[in-house]
Amino acid sequence: MVIPWTMFSMLPMIMCRITTSLVPMQGRPVVFVCHQIEMDKVMQHRPVKESDIPAICLLPESPEELFYCFPNASFPLSADNLRKSIAERADSTVIELRGQVVAFANFYRWGQERCSIGNVVVASAVRGDHKGNPVVLIHMAVGRNALYN
């Protein structure tokens, strides 16, 4: 049986995920197994800018995709709907890969007790290869920082 424990850390312009598993060995003490996944060094995260809005609006490629990231919007995502979401929510962030916006997210609920990540959307070209993970990991770190500091 593997019992996973994951710790996230942010380094300048690099996101790392370190996973430690407790693996009971036959009759031996528990062994710690560590794996590190280093995200592409050409990725960076930053607050959303007005100039990002057209690129973000193109990230959801179907009504189904849009429903999962912007449930109250109609397809295609309009700049006005996106601006409204950015204004009503907190910490709207984009992930860039080689200068291109490939992911977006923000908080729809934030405060002293909890933070909830919403509007998460990742470009289809980078789905499945961990390039979208930083947008969630960054918000986890920001939320944890807001709650515990």
DOROKE-619718 format. One record per residue (C-alpha): x negated, y negated, z; residue in three letters. Coordinates in steps of 0.2 Angstrom, whole numbers, padded with zeros to 4 digits, always signed. Each point is the difference from the previous one (the first is absolute). Layout:
N
XYZAla
...
This chain:
149
+0000+0000+0000Met
-0007-0017-0005Val
+0005-0015+0011Ile
-0003-0016-0010Pro
-0005-0016+0008Trp
-0003-0015-0012Thr
-0010-0016+0004Met
+0000-0015-0012Phe
-0013-0013-0001Ser
-0003-0015-0012Met
-0017-0005-0006Leu
-0002-0015-0011Pro
+0008+0003-0017Met
-0001+0019+0004Ile
+0014+0011+0008Met
-0005+0016+0008Cys
+0011+0013+0007Arg
-0009+0012+0012Ile
+0010+0016+0005Thr
-0005+0011+0014Thr
+0008+0017+0002Ser
+0000+0011+0015Leu
-0003+0017-0006Val
+0001+0014+0012Pro
-0013+0013-0004Met
+0000+0019+0004Gln
-0003+0000+0019Gly
-0011-0016-0001Arg
+0003-0018+0006Pro
+0009-0012-0011Val
-0010-0007-0015Val
+0002-0017-0007Phe
-0001-0001-0019Val
-0002-0018-0007Cys
+0004-0005-0018His
-0003-0017-0007Gln
+0009-0007-0015Ile
-0008-0017-0006Glu
+0011-0010-0011Met
-0007-0007-0016Asp
-0011-0015+0004Lys
+0007-0010-0014Val
+0017-0001+0009Met
+0004-0015+0011Gln
+0015-0005+0010His
+0007-0018+0003Arg
+0016-0010+0003Pro
+0011-0001-0015Val
-0001-0016-0011Lys
+0013-0008-0011Glu
-0010+0006-0015Ser
+0002+0018+0005Asp
+0019+0000-0001Ile
+0001+0005-0019Pro
-0012+0015+0003Ala
+0009+0005+0015Ile
+0017-0001-0009Cys
-0007+0013-0013Leu
-0005+0013+0013Leu
+0017+0009+0002Pro
+0002+0008-0017Glu
+0018+0007+0002Ser
+0016-0004+0010Pro
-0004+0015+0011Glu
-0017-0007+0004Glu
+0007-0017+0004Leu
+0013+0007+0012Phe
-0014+0008+0010Tyr
-0010-0016+0002Cys
+0014-0014-0002Phe
+0016+0009+0004Pro
+0011-0016-0002Asn
-0008-0006-0016Ala
+0006+0005-0018Ser
-0012+0006-0013Phe
-0011-0008-0006Pro
-0006-0008+0015Leu
+0002-0019-0002Ser
-0013-0013+0006Ala
+0014-0008+0010Asp
+0004+0016+0009Asn
-0018+0002+0004Leu
-0003-0017+0006Arg
+0015+0001+0011Lys
-0007+0016+0008Ser
-0017-0008+0002Ile
+0008-0015+0009Ala
+0011+0011+0011Glu
-0014+0012+0005Arg
-0017+0000+0007Ala
-0018+0004-0005Asp
+0004+0003-0019Ser
-0016+0008-0006Thr
-0006+0006-0017Val
-0014+0012-0004Ile
-0011-0004-0015Glu
-0010+0013-0010Leu
-0013-0008-0011Arg
+0010-0017+0000Gly
+0017+0008-0004Gln
+0014+0001+0013Val
+0004+0018+0003Val
+0010+0000+0016Ala
+0011-0011+0011Phe
+0008+0001+0017Ala
+0006-0010+0015Asn
+0009+0001+0017Phe
+0019-0001+0000Tyr
+0000+0001+0019Arg
-0014-0006+0012Trp
-0001-0005+0018Gly
-0007+0005+0017Gln
+0008+0018-0001Glu
-0002+0005-0018Arg
-0005-0004-0017Cys
+0009+0008-0015Ser
-0009+0001-0017Ile
+0011-0003-0015Gly
+0000-0004-0019Asn
-0014+0012-0003Val
-0003+0002-0018Val
-0015+0007-0009Val
-0004+0000-0019Ala
+0003+0016-0008Ser
-0017+0001-0008Ala
-0008+0002+0017Val
+0013+0010+0009Arg
-0007+0017+0006Gly
-0018-0005+0002Asp
+0001-0009+0016His
-0002-0017-0007Lys
+0017-0006+0008Gly
-0005+0006+0017Asn
-0008-0016+0005Pro
+0016-0010-0001Val
+0008+0011+0014Val
-0016+0002+0010Leu
-0003-0019+0000Ile
+0017-0003+0006His
-0002+0013+0014Met
-0016-0009+0005Ala
+0009-0017+0000Val
+0015+0007+0009Gly
-0011+0009+0013Arg
-0010-0016+0003Asn
+0016-0011+0002Ala
+0007+0012+0012Leu
-0015+0004+0011Tyr
-0010-0016-0001Asn
